[in-house]
């Protein structure tokens, strides 16, 4: 007989969330291992003793975490999805009929709390992973990725120098909460095309909605406003050990010193010493190599493509004893001076030049000498450091480390961007962007932690057979009767 469902909503019902959330549910397991009670003490300074009660700090942080675990890009979506998910409500400690906070409360509270609250949570989760024996920590792979800012390039306006700095600051703060102002056309035109206005640059223009965002270009993408996410990943387990927001136009090689300081600090807090750092060519610089040596860390960073290990293919041999170059015709190019790089006074270079008289009658003058009639060669003052790194990179281990880096940190960055809510920053300002990146890294580490912690044990047929044979051997040992059988054949 055909059945037909007759639905009539009950007026009263006895219901407990804990009875309907499975034991192996992700959020049920997460609730058991994640203790956020420290937030009550650390956030007490943000509240007074009177007035309306705020959102529970633990509930706020859990809702933030849900957003990144579920790859949600707005506070509205976090509340909307939470209302329909029994497992998330159980994780929060809410009943089905209990009202959730307004989405605007999440935004206001995120701005209220300092970065230290989010950093503390990141370190707590990192410690959980280390205590489980999942992070070796001795070898770290470092890389960066551009994350689109919550601002439009078309909204950028020209910077104005005001006599009253307080007026300028107040106008910026007012603009942060408002819609982006219409773009102002920058003054001046292109030399080749007087009718075409020059494109905005970071030195002359800014975004009124997010002044910390920086205009830069992502490979294969048009120029836009970005933040740069610096990340360190443990090569043994692919857990994130450090993440931080930097300006979008901040060069990797200028950021490595600060990255190392935080990575080493995070590991030292857990009694782990970092011994090796893997990075790509973008991190190569004399300052970066000195930072590695200062921390007693072995680095594997390929030198830039324009670095020249030797100039013999150009016809010049280096004389280390006299610090000079000698060309194929025997002309000497001694060290003339040391000067700073263009727009980078901290980067020094050594200039080697020949005499005009030495090159005057040389048959190779037309193809070798410059327009002034002499040859000029330039080396970095940090060439010994680059030579040291080149030797490491060309070694057998260096080649292995290059492959290991790309297979470690790059997939992690891809997961953060595509599956953990980091495709775009949904806040304003670099401090807020840093909170977003920290929460994305926390969500990523928790996913990996729970996946490992509750991974089912895989037993092979041979292992099961040996276990059963050993059990029956022990059982019948008292009878001194050898007993061996393939128990799987009985089933």
N, C-alpha and C positions, 0 to 999 in steps of 0.2 A: 504494500500500500504506500502510495506517495505521501511523503511528509511535507508539512508546511509550517514554517516558523511563525508563531504568533508572538509578536513583541509588544510588551507593555512595560514601560519603565517603572521600576519599583520606587516607592516613595521613601522607604527606609532600607538600608543595606548595611551589613556588617562587613567591613573591608579593612585589611591591613596590607600596606605596601610590601612589608617584609615577607609576606607569604606568596607574593606574586613575582618577586624579582629573583630569578634563578641564582643558584649558588655560584655558578661560574660566570655570572654577568660581570662585564668589565668594571662598571661603576661600583658594584657591590664589593669586588675585590680591592678596588682603589680606596674605598672608604676604610677598609681594614688597615691599610698600611700608611695612609697619609694623615699625619697629625699636624693641624694648623693652629693649635691652641696658643702658640707663641705670639700670634697676631694680636690677641687681646692686650698683651702687655706692650708690644712694640708700637701699636697704633694709638695707645691711650693719650699720647700727647696731642693728638689732632682733635680731641673732643673736650668739651667743658663738662661741668657737673649738673647743669640745668638745661631745660629745653626738651624738645622732642628727641626720641631715641633714633639713632641712625641705623642704617643697615648693619647687620652683624658682619664684622670684618671677615670672619671665616666664610660666611655665605657669599660675601662679595668675591673673595679670592677663588672660591669654588666655581662661581658663575663665570669668572674670567677664564678659568681653566677649561670649563666646558666649551667655551667659544672656540678655543684653539684645538681641543680634542675633536670637536665636531667640524672643524674647518669653516667656522662662521665668521663673516667679515663685518658684522655690525651688532651693536648691543640689542637692537630690536629683535634680531633673529635669535639671539641667545635666549631671551625671555619667551619668545614665541615657541621655539623648539622645546624648551624646558617644560612648558605647560602641558605638552602632549607626550612626555616621556616619563613613564613610571620609574625607570631605573635612575634617571637623573634626579627626580624628586626625592627618591630614597637616598641618593648620594648627598643631597643638600640637607636632608632631614625635614622635608616638607610633607604635609598630607595632601591628598587630592583636592580637597576643598579650601586649601590655604592659599591666600593671595600672595603672588610673587612681587618683588620690588619693581618699580617702574624702570624702564630702560635708561631713562635720563639719570637715575640715581647711580647707575654703574659708571656713567661717564664722569659725573661730578666726583665720585669717590676715587676713581682712578687718578684724576688730577690732584685730589687732596693728598693722597699717600705719596711719600717720597720713593725714590728708586731703591732705597735700602731695604724696603719691605719685599720687593720683588727679587732682589739679589739674595736676601736671606732665604726665601723659598727655593730659589734655584740651588743654592748651596745645600739646603736640607735634602732635596731630592738627589743631588749629586752624591751626598753622603750615603743615602740609602743604597744607591747603585754600587758604591765602593764597598760597603759593608756586606753586600751579597757576593763580593768577589768578581764583579763583572768588569771593573775598570782597572787595567794595569797601570796606566798613567805615565809610564816611562817614555813612551814615544807618542808625540802629538802631531797631527796634520793640521795645518792652518790654511784658511782660504777666506775669500770674501765674496759677497754678492750684492748687487744693487737692488734695493727694494723701493718700489715707486712710492713717493710721498703723496699725502692727501692734499695735493695742490695742483693747479694747472699752470703750465708754462705760459699760456696766453694771459694769465692774470698778473704776470710780473710787471712791476712799475719801476721807474728810475729812482735811484736813491737820491735823497735831498739832504744837504747839510744844513741843519737848523741851528740857530744860535741858542735856542732853548732846548736842551737835550731832554728835559722832562716832557715837553710837548710831543717830541718825536716818539718817546717811549710810550706815552699814553695813547697816541694814535695807533701804534702798532698793536697794543693790547686790545683796543676797541675793534680793530679789524679782524683779529683772530676769531672772534665769535660771529662775525657777520659774513655775508656772502662776499666772494672775491670782488675787488673793485675792477671796473673796466680797464683794460690795458691802455697804458699811455705810450704813445709812439716815442721811442728814444730819439734824442736830438742827433743831428748829423746824418750824412748819407754815405753811401758807398762810393769810393773814388771811381770805380768803373761804371757805376750806374747811379747817377745823382738822385734819381727818383726812388731808388730802393733804400730803405732804412736799414741800419745795422742791426744785427740780431742781438738780443739781450745777453749779457754775460754776468757772472756772479759778482764781479767787482763793481759794476755800475747799476745792476738791477737786483730786485728781490721780490719774493712773493709775499704780499701783505697778509695772506691767510696762514702762511707757514714760513716765517722768516729764516728758520734754520735749514729748510730744504735747499739743496744745491743743484744747479743745472749741470748735467753731465750726460755722457752718451754711453748707452749700453750696446755691446757688440751686436750688430744686426738689427738694432732698434733705433728709432729716431731720438733726438736729444730731448730730455725731459727732466723733471725735478725728482731727485732720488735721495735716499739715505743709503749708506753702505753698512752692511752687516758683516762684522769680523767674527769668525767662528773658529774654535779649536775642537778637534775630534780625536778621541782615543783610537789609535789604529788597531788595537787588539779587539775592541768590541763595538766600535762606531757610536759610542755614547758621546754626547756633547759635554765638554768640560769647561767651556767659556763661550760667551757671546756678548757682543756690545754694539751699540749704534754709533757710527761715525758720520761726519758730513759726506755727502755723496761724492764730492770731488777730492776727498782725502786719499792720497796715494798710499798703496799698501806698504811700500818700503818705509814710509814715514810713520806708519802706525804700528809696525812690528814691535818696537821697543815697549810701547804701552801694552800691547797684546801679551807679550812675554811676561811682563810684570804681573798681570792678572792670572795668567795660566799657571805660572809657577806658584803664585800665592794660593790659588784654589787647591792645588795638589799638595803643597806644604801643610795646609790646614788638616789634611788627611794623612800626613806622614808619608807622602809619596814624592820622590824626587824625579823631576823631568830630566831626561838624559838626551833626548833627540827631538828635533823639530824638523818637519818636512813642509816645504812651501814651494810655490811656483816662482817663475822669473820676476813677477811683479813685486815681490818682496826683497829683491836683491838690491843692496846698497851697502856702502861702507858702514854706515851707522847701524844697520840691521845686523851685520856680521859682528860688529863690536858688541852689540847687545847680547848676542848669543854667547860670545866669549866671556862677557861679564857675568853671565849666569852659569858658566861652566857647562854649556849645552852644545852638543854636536849638531850642527845644522846641515841640511841638504837643500840648498837653494841654487838653482841654475843661474848663471850670470846672464845679464841682458844680451840680446842678440847683437848689439853694436859693440860689445866688449871684444877686444882683440888681445888674445893671449900672446901672440907673436906677430911681428911686422916683417918677418923674413919673406913672406910672399910679396911684399911691397918693395923688397930690396934693401931692407934696413935691419941691421943686427944690433942688439942692445949690449952695451958694455957696462956691466954692473959695477965694476971697480971704479970707473970714472963717471958713472951716471950720465951716459950719453949714448946716442945712436950713431952708427957708422953705415953709410950707404955703400952700394956696390962699387962705386968709384973711389972709395976711401975717404970721402968728405965726412967730417965730424959735425954732429948736431948736438952741442952741449945744452945742458939745462940753463935756460935764460932767466926764467922767472916762475913764480907760483901765483896764480890768480884765481878768483872765485868764479863759479859758474854763473851764467846769465840768470838773474832773478833768484839765485840760490846762494847767498853769501856763505853759508855753512859748508858748501861743497867746493873743495879746492882741486885744482888741476895743475899739472906740471907741463910747461911749454918748452919744447926743444926746437931750436932754430939753427939753420946753417947761416954762413955769411954770404952776402950777395956776391962777393969776389970769388968765393969757392965754386959757385954755381954758374958764374958768368959764361964760361967757355965749355960747359958740360953738354955733351950731345943729347942728354936726356932732359935738358932744361925745359923744353916745351911741354913735355908730358909729366914732369915731376914738380918743378918749382911753381910757386904761386904768381900772381900778377905783379908782385913787387920784386920778383927775381930770386927768391930764396925758398927753401923747403921748411915747412912747419909741421911738427908732430905734437900731439897732445895726449898725455896720459893722466889717469886719475891718481890723486895722492894716495888713494886706498888700493892701488894695484896689488900690493902684497896680500891684502885681504882677499881680493878677487882671485888671486893665484891659489891661495890656500883653499878657497871654496871650489875652484875649478878642479883641483886635484881630487877632492872628495867626490864631486859629482861624476867624474870620469872613472872612478873605481867601480868594481863589480857591485859592491853594496850600494853605491850611489845610484846606479841604474835601476836596481831593485826598488830603492826608496822612491824613485820618481814614479814608477808604476803603482806602488802601494799608495802614494798620496792621492793620485787621481782616482783610484778605486775606493778610497775611503771617504774623503771629505766631500767630493763632488756629489755623490748620491745622497748624502745627508742634507746638503743644501737644497737639492731638488725636492726631497721629502718635505723639508720645512716650508718651502715656497708653495708647493702644489697641494700638500695634504695637511698642513698644520697652520693655516690661516695667515701666512706671511707673504702672500702674493702682493699685498698692498698694505701700507700703514694706514690705519683708520683713525689716527689721532693727529694732533698738531704739536710740533716742537720735537727736538732731539731727545729730551728727557722722556717724553711720552713714547717716542719711537723705541727707546731703549727698553721700556717696560713691555711693549708689545713683543719685541724680540726675545726677551727673557721668558715670557709666558709661552711663546712658541717652542722654545728649547725645553722648558719644563714639561710641556705636553709630549714632546717627542721622546724625552728620556723616560717618562712614565709609561708610555706605550711599550717601549722596548723592555723596561723592567718587568712589567706584568706579563708580557709575552714570554719572557724567559722564566719567570718565577712559577708560572703555571703551565709550562710546556709539558705535554704528555710524554712519558718515557717510551722509547721505541725499543722493543725487544725482538731480536731475530729468532728464527726457528732453531738455530744451533744453540743460542744462549738458553732458550727455554728447555731444550732437550737435555743440555748439560745440568741445568738446575734440577730438573725432575730426577735424573739419574743419580745425582749426588744426594738428593733427599731420600730416595729409596735405598741407596747404599748405606746411609746412616741408620735407617730404620731396621734393616735386616743384618746389620753388622753383629748384633748380639747372637745371631744364629750362625755366624761365620760362614754365611752362604753368599758368594759373589752374585750380585744382581745388576744386570745392565740390560736396559730395554729402551727402544725408541718409543716414548709414551705418545708421541703425536700419531703413531701408526694405529693406536687403539681407538682413535676418534674418527 
